[in-house]
Structures are given as structure tokens and as C-alpha cells.
């Protein structure tokens, strides 16, 4: 009886490593060495690609984002008040609510004929410069501000720069001639935010002016179809100390508004 021979054992097939590449295997490199070579090659490729991308980006030049709508290029002369308050028109100015009823143009002498404005018994504001512009964009800056005064048909802007008799303070009053009281009140209200990106241009004088980086305060007043802008500060640009009364300085600057009061009287007659 023939003895049964055991079935031959199947030869286990060696599983090919994921890191075995035919070319590298023929060169006699083990899978571990092949894996190391692949990793190094990948890193080198990524770095080379990154360097190439940087070179391409640099070749395109520097990207400058577009300016936000409503922004304005602030020039060397464009000092800004640190705060602003606005007040609407009162019934007193109803007779000059519309420019059609008050058509006579303003004059610089009419508004700034008084060369000294009393602040106290010892202190006065002295007129250092004055200017009347028929184009309001010559007296104001700021894209949104100019757009609004354009819509309001601003046709005159008269400015007066004052320096205190002790040289400690500087102030400027600007009177804008708009088409009606609604436009004036809207501008005064809008300036509560617009003043941060646009304001009246300061007049230049060797006697003094507003330091560009200095602190100052602004205010707006609707006077019928007119808008009065008050601007006060210390000549050295410092914030007000205990002895600095900006409220009284503001009231003194508003003496320029007598021109508007005279126009009200001219239309209505003197009060009985």
C-alpha cells in the first residue's frame, strides 16, 4: 500500500511594500530606505513650489486696497476737532429759512467786521485772518461732507480765524450759505459722524493756528439756511486744563452770528 504523501505547502507570497518602487528596488534599496528618499523628495518639492509661488506673487507687485467710499486724503492742513456737538435751528431764524427770501450774498466784512470779540474783562479774541469763498469746497474737506454741502447747494463759505490776546487760544468761525433750513439742520446733524473724516479748512496766519496733532473742539449751529461752525483749541494743542473755558470761548466766537441776526431784523423789522 502506497503511503499518502503530504500536500505541498503553499509558498507564502511576500507582500510588496507601499514604499517599493521598481527603479529603486533594482538599485538594491530596501523599502525603508526607499521611504526615506520619497519623504525627502516630497519635502524638497513642496519647498521649491513655495519659493516659486513667492517669486510669482512678488512679480505681480504690491496690492494696495481701494480706499473706502467716503474716506478722504488728509493733507498737512487738515487738523480735526476731537469732539463735536450740533444744534438745530430755532424758530427765531424762520424768516431766513429759505435762501430765496434772503438772496443777498454774504460779505466777509458783514460777518467779520468786528475785529475783536470779548471773552472776559481781560481776554479778547483778535481777528487774525478772514476769507470768503464762492466755492464751498475751498473751505471744507472730506468726500462725504463735500457731497452733502453740494446737495445743499452751498454757494458761500466765509471763515474768520481768531487768536486770543494772550496767545493761549485759537478759534475759527465758518458760516456756510445753504439753500434752506432743512439742509442746514441735516448738515449739522450729519456732522456728528462726518466730522471724523471731514471738516472746515483752517485759515493760515503767522499769528497762530491749529496744530495738526493738537486737541480742539467743534460745534455746528443751524441758523435758518445758514450753518455756523465753531472751532476752538489751545494754541499749543494741549487738552484743556482746569483754567481753560472752551464754552466761553465758543460763545465769544459766535459773535460772528450777529450778521444772521441783522438779516432776520431786516426781513421782519425790529422787535416791538
Beta strands, then each sheet from edge to edge (+ up, - down):
strand 1: 83-87
strand 2: 116-118
strand 3: 124-133
strand 4: 140-141
strand 5: 156-164
strand 6: 169-177
strand 7: 199-200
strand 8: 216-223
strand 9: 226-234
sheet 1: 1+ 8+ 9- 6+ 5- 3+ 2-
sheet 2: 4+ 7-
end
